[in-house]
Amino acid sequence: MKLASLLLLVASTFGCGYGSSYNNMGSMPATVPNISQLIPNSASAGHAGFVLTINGTGFGSDTVLYWNSQSRSTSYGAANQLTTMLSASDVAAPGTASVYVQSHGQKSNTMTFNIN
């Protein structure tokens, strides 16, 4: 009797789809990255090159930083922090720069970096 009950349980489990590789739930949407802080958030025009730290959420190892729509080499530290090296030419003239990231195929919010 125990063996028959066990066989019935196994048959009904696999018959209902448990244990199969089929997944009809689809893929989970990628997390949209969000920038919460730029460190520093401004620089003086003519300043030498420096490291820009980007704090936020939803970053991945595939995250790319964009400075005025131009991609920059990015170092991924964790899901909430990135760094990039900006050159003196990036802050040569007064104005602003738009900063955003793309990660998991998703674009973040845009933050403004002030060049005084």
N, CA and C atoms as a LAMMPS dump frame, in Angstrom:
ITEM: TIMESTEP
0
ITEM: NUMBER OF ATOMS
348
ITEM: BOX BOUNDS ff ff ff
-5.0000000000000000e+02 5.0000000000000000e+02
-5.0000000000000000e+02 5.0000000000000000e+02
-5.0000000000000000e+02 5.0000000000000000e+02
ITEM: ATOMS id mol type element x y z
1 1 1 N 0.817 -1.195 0
2 1 2 C 0 0 0
3 1 3 C 0.862 1.261 0
4 2 1 N 1.94 1.247 0.782
5 2 2 C 2.821 2.41 0.83
6 2 3 C 3.471 2.657 -0.526
7 3 1 N 3.877 1.584 -1.194
8 3 2 C 4.512 1.719 -2.495
9 3 3 C 3.523 2.292 -3.514
10 4 1 N 2.292 1.848 -3.489
11 4 2 C 1.279 2.357 -4.418
12 4 3 C 1.014 3.834 -4.168
13 5 1 N 0.967 4.249 -2.913
14 5 2 C 0.747 5.658 -2.589
15 5 3 C 1.91 6.509 -3.054
16 6 1 N 3.11 5.998 -2.88
17 6 2 C 4.287 6.724 -3.307
18 6 3 C 4.315 6.88 -4.827
19 7 1 N 4.005 5.793 -5.551
20 7 2 C 3.976 5.869 -7.009
21 7 3 C 2.907 6.835 -7.493
22 8 1 N 1.745 6.842 -6.856
23 8 2 C 0.673 7.768 -7.224
24 8 3 C 1.107 9.208 -6.985
25 9 1 N 1.798 9.481 -5.887
26 9 2 C 2.291 10.819 -5.583
27 9 3 C 3.312 11.276 -6.621
28 10 1 N 4.252 10.402 -6.979
29 10 2 C 5.268 10.743 -7.977
30 10 3 C 4.608 10.998 -9.327
31 11 1 N 3.68 10.179 -9.729
32 11 2 C 3.004 10.34 -11.022
33 11 3 C 2.207 11.63 -11.072
34 12 1 N 1.511 11.959 -9.997
35 12 2 C 0.721 13.191 -10.017
36 12 3 C 1.61 14.431 -9.962
37 13 1 N 2.744 14.335 -9.277
38 13 2 C 3.665 15.472 -9.2
39 13 3 C 4.234 15.792 -10.575
40 14 1 N 4.75 14.794 -11.274
41 14 2 C 5.324 15.037 -12.585
42 14 3 C 4.247 15.304 -13.627
43 15 1 N 3.092 14.78 -13.445
44 15 2 C 1.985 15.033 -14.361
45 15 3 C 1.494 16.466 -14.288
46 16 1 N 1.716 17.143 -13.17
47 16 2 C 1.284 18.531 -12.988
48 16 3 C 2.35 19.528 -13.433
49 17 1 N 3.482 19.012 -13.873
50 17 2 C 4.516 19.911 -14.369
51 17 3 C 5.645 20.164 -13.392
52 18 1 N 5.527 19.712 -12.15
53 18 2 C 6.631 19.885 -11.206
54 18 3 C 7.799 19.05 -11.672
55 19 1 N 8.959 19.625 -11.571
56 19 2 C 10.151 18.902 -11.973
57 19 3 C 10.48 19.078 -13.442
58 20 1 N 9.605 19.685 -14.204
59 20 2 C 9.907 19.902 -15.619
60 20 3 C 10.67 21.207 -15.769
61 21 1 N 11.289 21.371 -16.917
62 21 2 C 12.062 22.585 -17.148
63 21 3 C 11.215 23.676 -17.784
64 22 1 N 9.97 23.408 -18.062
65 22 2 C 9.102 24.398 -18.68
66 22 3 C 8.708 25.452 -17.662
67 23 1 N 8.852 26.719 -18.054
68 23 2 C 8.501 27.829 -17.173
69 23 3 C 7.651 28.792 -17.977
70 24 1 N 6.38 28.885 -17.659
71 24 2 C 5.501 29.76 -18.422
72 24 3 C 5.35 31.135 -17.783
73 25 1 N 6.171 31.449 -16.786
74 25 2 C 6.073 32.738 -16.115
75 25 3 C 6.796 33.832 -16.885
76 26 1 N 7.598 33.473 -17.874
77 26 2 C 8.339 34.478 -18.626
78 26 3 C 9.537 34.954 -17.834
79 27 1 N 10.285 35.853 -18.432
80 27 2 C 11.459 36.357 -17.739
81 27 3 C 11.1 37.592 -16.926
82 28 1 N 11.83 37.79 -15.86
83 28 2 C 11.601 38.945 -15.004
84 28 3 C 12.161 40.184 -15.712
85 29 1 N 11.467 41.306 -15.632
86 29 2 C 12.006 42.509 -16.255
87 29 3 C 13.273 42.953 -15.537
88 30 1 N 14.188 43.528 -16.305
89 30 2 C 15.435 44.008 -15.728
90 30 3 C 15.167 45.201 -14.815
91 31 1 N 15.95 45.31 -13.77
92 31 2 C 15.836 46.431 -12.855
93 31 3 C 16.332 47.694 -13.536
94 32 1 N 15.546 48.744 -13.487
95 32 2 C 15.956 50.015 -14.083
96 32 3 C 16.956 50.676 -13.141
97 33 1 N 18.149 51.012 -13.645
98 33 2 C 19.132 51.664 -12.772
99 33 3 C 18.691 53.08 -12.417
100 34 1 N 19.132 53.54 -11.268
101 34 2 C 18.782 54.875 -10.793
102 34 3 C 20.01 55.516 -10.16
103 35 1 N 20.35 56.718 -10.612
104 35 2 C 21.464 57.468 -10.021
105 35 3 C 20.899 58.343 -8.91
106 36 1 N 21.494 58.243 -7.726
107 36 2 C 21.037 59.071 -6.609
108 36 3 C 22.037 60.172 -6.259
109 37 1 N 23.324 59.98 -6.616
110 37 2 C 24.333 60.952 -6.203
111 37 3 C 25.569 60.875 -7.092
112 38 1 N 26.113 62.032 -7.408
113 38 2 C 27.402 62.142 -8.089
114 38 3 C 28.387 62.752 -7.096
115 39 1 N 29.568 62.142 -6.969
116 39 2 C 30.584 62.664 -6.049
117 39 3 C 31.88 62.822 -6.818
118 40 1 N 32.374 64.031 -7.006
119 40 2 C 31.735 65.299 -6.667
120 40 3 C 30.592 65.584 -7.647
121 41 1 N 29.77 66.583 -7.33
122 41 2 C 28.665 66.928 -8.226
123 41 3 C 28.964 68.189 -9.032
124 42 1 N 30.179 68.73 -8.868
125 42 2 C 30.588 69.896 -9.648
126 42 3 C 32.111 69.976 -9.646
127 43 1 N 32.619 70.793 -10.572
128 43 2 C 34.064 71.033 -10.649
129 43 3 C 34.279 72.414 -11.247
130 44 1 N 35.431 72.951 -11.013
131 44 2 C 35.798 74.239 -11.615
132 44 3 C 36.3 73.994 -13.031
133 45 1 N 35.914 74.883 -13.942
134 45 2 C 36.405 74.783 -15.316
135 45 3 C 37.926 74.815 -15.303
136 46 1 N 38.53 73.961 -16.092
137 46 2 C 39.983 73.889 -16.139
138 46 3 C 40.58 72.963 -15.101
139 47 1 N 39.749 72.333 -14.293
140 47 2 C 40.213 71.394 -13.26
141 47 3 C 40.925 70.211 -13.911
142 48 1 N 41.873 69.647 -13.205
143 48 2 C 42.572 68.455 -13.692
144 48 3 C 41.607 67.268 -13.694
145 49 1 N 41.998 66.184 -14.324
146 49 2 C 41.185 64.974 -14.325
147 49 3 C 40.948 64.459 -12.914
148 50 1 N 39.878 63.718 -12.726
149 50 2 C 39.513 63.217 -11.401
150 50 3 C 38.599 62.011 -11.522
151 51 1 N 38.415 61.322 -10.414
152 51 2 C 37.517 60.162 -10.356
153 51 3 C 36.123 60.65 -9.981
154 52 1 N 35.137 60.258 -10.768
155 52 2 C 33.732 60.543 -10.473
156 52 3 C 33.109 59.267 -9.921
157 53 1 N 32.48 59.378 -8.751
158 53 2 C 31.784 58.251 -8.132
159 53 3 C 30.293 58.435 -8.354
160 54 1 N 29.625 57.371 -8.763
161 54 2 C 28.194 57.408 -9.024
162 54 3 C 27.52 56.443 -8.055
163 55 1 N 26.675 56.967 -7.183
164 55 2 C 25.918 56.135 -6.254
165 55 3 C 24.496 55.989 -6.776
166 56 1 N 23.893 54.835 -6.531
167 56 2 C 22.525 54.597 -6.969
168 56 3 C 22.136 53.155 -6.753
169 57 1 N 21.219 52.683 -7.578
170 57 2 C 20.732 51.313 -7.457
171 57 3 C 20.584 50.694 -8.846
172 58 1 N 20.553 49.378 -8.875
173 58 2 C 20.302 48.654 -10.112
174 58 3 C 21.472 48.566 -11.061
175 59 1 N 22.685 48.818 -10.566
176 59 2 C 23.854 48.72 -11.42
177 59 3 C 24.278 47.263 -11.543
178 60 1 N 24.853 46.914 -12.657
179 60 2 C 25.378 45.569 -12.873
180 60 3 C 26.767 45.658 -13.468
181 61 1 N 27.388 44.518 -13.649
182 61 2 C 28.744 44.514 -14.205
183 61 3 C 28.758 44.982 -15.657
184 62 1 N 27.584 45.045 -16.294
185 62 2 C 27.493 45.524 -17.675
186 62 3 C 27.178 47.017 -17.756
187 63 1 N 27.133 47.717 -16.628
188 63 2 C 26.744 49.13 -16.6
189 63 3 C 27.778 50.005 -17.298
190 64 1 N 27.259 50.91 -18.124
191 64 2 C 28.109 51.876 -18.841
192 64 3 C 27.65 53.272 -18.456
193 65 1 N 28.6 54.139 -18.135
194 65 2 C 28.315 55.53 -17.808
195 65 3 C 28.379 56.364 -19.083
196 66 1 N 27.459 57.312 -19.185
197 66 2 C 27.459 58.247 -20.315
198 66 3 C 27.628 59.666 -19.783
199 67 1 N 28.605 60.366 -20.344
200 67 2 C 28.92 61.757 -20.016
201 67 3 C 28.615 62.546 -21.275
202 68 1 N 27.58 63.378 -21.229
203 68 2 C 27.139 64.101 -22.432
204 68 3 C 26.946 63.153 -23.62
205 69 1 N 26.274 62.041 -23.352
206 69 2 C 25.919 61.015 -24.356
207 69 3 C 27.11 60.26 -24.926
208 70 1 N 28.288 60.402 -24.332
209 70 2 C 29.464 59.649 -24.763
210 70 3 C 29.819 58.634 -23.68
211 71 1 N 29.965 57.376 -24.085
212 71 2 C 30.254 56.324 -23.105
213 71 3 C 31.642 56.514 -22.511
214 72 1 N 31.745 56.126 -21.259
215 72 2 C 33.007 56.208 -20.517
216 72 3 C 33.311 54.835 -19.917
217 73 1 N 34.573 54.55 -19.794
218 73 2 C 34.995 53.336 -19.121
219 73 3 C 34.546 53.413 -17.664
220 74 1 N 33.898 52.36 -17.19
221 74 2 C 33.299 52.372 -15.855
222 74 3 C 33.811 51.207 -15.031
223 75 1 N 34.132 51.472 -13.774
224 75 2 C 34.513 50.407 -12.839
225 75 3 C 33.317 50.11 -11.959
226 76 1 N 32.923 48.846 -11.946
227 76 2 C 31.78 48.393 -11.163
228 76 3 C 32.275 47.911 -9.813
229 77 1 N 31.842 48.598 -8.75
230 77 2 C 32.257 48.204 -7.411
231 77 3 C 31.217 47.344 -6.732
232 78 1 N 29.975 47.709 -6.902
233 78 2 C 28.861 46.99 -6.287
234 78 3 C 27.584 47.418 -6.992
235 79 1 N 26.473 46.802 -6.612
236 79 2 C 25.188 47.116 -7.249
237 79 3 C 24.743 48.546 -6.97
238 80 1 N 25.466 49.245 -6.086
239 80 2 C 25.058 50.615 -5.757
240 80 3 C 26.159 51.653 -5.961
241 81 1 N 27.288 51.273 -6.603
242 81 2 C 28.347 52.258 -6.804
243 81 3 C 29.214 51.934 -8.022
244 82 1 N 29.494 52.998 -8.787
245 82 2 C 30.376 52.921 -9.951
246 82 3 C 31.393 54.041 -9.85
247 83 1 N 32.504 53.884 -10.544
248 83 2 C 33.466 54.982 -10.665
249 83 3 C 33.926 55.076 -12.11
250 84 1 N 34.319 56.277 -12.49
251 84 2 C 34.901 56.508 -13.805
252 84 3 C 35.931 57.62 -13.683
253 85 1 N 36.883 57.629 -14.579
254 85 2 C 37.913 58.669 -14.591
255 85 3 C 37.538 59.703 -15.641
256 86 1 N 37.382 60.948 -15.206
257 86 2 C 37.117 62.044 -16.134
258 86 3 C 38.415 62.786 -16.404
259 87 1 N 38.565 63.272 -17.608
260 87 2 C 39.792 63.978 -17.982
261 87 3 C 39.609 65.48 -17.835
262 88 1 N 40.699 66.192 -17.892
263 88 2 C 40.648 67.655 -17.814
264 88 3 C 39.812 68.231 -18.958
265 89 1 N 39.83 67.581 -20.112
266 89 2 C 39.045 68.086 -21.247
267 89 3 C 37.543 67.956 -21.007
268 90 1 N 37.123 67.031 -20.121
269 90 2 C 35.699 66.876 -19.792
270 90 3 C 35.152 68.083 -19.045
271 91 1 N 36.02 68.795 -18.335
272 91 2 C 35.591 69.952 -17.538
273 91 3 C 36.377 71.207 -17.914
274 92 1 N 36.775 71.297 -19.167
275 92 2 C 37.611 72.415 -19.615
276 92 3 C 36.872 73.741 -19.638
277 93 1 N 35.585 73.721 -19.982
278 93 2 C 34.825 74.972 -20.135
279 93 3 C 33.633 74.984 -19.183
280 94 1 N 33.228 76.165 -18.72
281 94 2 C 32.05 76.268 -17.85
282 94 3 C 30.792 75.76 -18.561
283 95 1 N 29.888 75.223 -17.779
284 95 2 C 28.628 74.718 -18.325
285 95 3 C 28.12 73.554 -17.498
286 96 1 N 27.415 72.654 -18.139
287 96 2 C 26.907 71.468 -17.449
288 96 3 C 27.175 70.237 -18.302
289 97 1 N 27.179 69.099 -17.648
290 97 2 C 27.291 67.814 -18.334
291 97 3 C 26.129 66.938 -17.876
292 98 1 N 25.538 66.202 -18.793
293 98 2 C 24.476 65.244 -18.47
294 98 3 C 25.113 63.9 -18.194
295 99 1 N 24.71 63.282 -17.097
296 99 2 C 25.27 61.992 -16.691
297 99 3 C 24.128 60.994 -16.51
298 100 1 N 24.263 59.845 -17.183
299 100 2 C 23.32 58.743 -16.971
300 100 3 C 24.06 57.434 -17.186
301 101 1 N 23.428 56.342 -16.821
302 101 2 C 24.014 55.022 -17.032
303 101 3 C 23.013 54.139 -17.756
304 102 1 N 23.542 53.091 -18.364
305 102 2 C 22.708 52.043 -18.927
306 102 3 C 23.19 50.735 -18.346
307 103 1 N 22.229 49.939 -17.889
308 103 2 C 22.538 48.648 -17.287
309 103 3 C 21.387 47.702 -17.576
310 104 1 N 21.695 46.463 -17.889
311 104 2 C 20.67 45.457 -18.179
312 104 3 C 19.762 45.919 -19.327
313 105 1 N 20.294 46.73 -20.247
314 105 2 C 19.49 47.238 -21.351
315 105 3 C 18.543 48.358 -20.969
316 106 1 N 18.673 48.887 -19.759
317 106 2 C 17.784 49.936 -19.266
318 106 3 C 18.572 51.224 -19.014
319 107 1 N 17.968 52.368 -19.344
320 107 2 C 18.599 53.672 -19.115
321 107 3 C 18.124 54.255 -17.792
322 108 1 N 19.046 54.849 -17.05
323 108 2 C 18.728 55.473 -15.755
324 108 3 C 18.183 56.879 -15.953
325 109 1 N 17.866 57.494 -14.841
326 109 2 C 17.577 58.932 -14.817
327 109 3 C 18.86 59.684 -15.182
328 110 1 N 18.71 60.937 -15.557
329 110 2 C 19.86 61.772 -15.912
330 110 3 C 20.093 62.782 -14.806
331 111 1 N 21.361 62.942 -14.425
332 111 2 C 21.742 63.951 -13.438
333 111 3 C 22.637 64.979 -14.117
334 112 1 N 22.641 66.171 -13.578
335 112 2 C 23.451 67.251 -14.13
336 112 3 C 24.692 67.469 -13.283
337 113 1 N 25.828 67.544 -13.949
338 113 2 C 27.104 67.843 -13.313
339 113 3 C 27.445 69.278 -13.699
340 114 1 N 27.661 70.148 -12.718
341 114 2 C 27.95 71.558 -12.962
342 114 3 C 29.437 71.812 -13.098
343 115 1 N 29.79 72.573 -14.142
344 115 2 C 31.178 72.985 -14.343
345 115 3 C 31.199 74.488 -14.199
346 116 1 N 31.751 74.974 -13.083
347 116 2 C 31.713 76.397 -12.744
348 116 3 C 32.875 77.161 -13.349
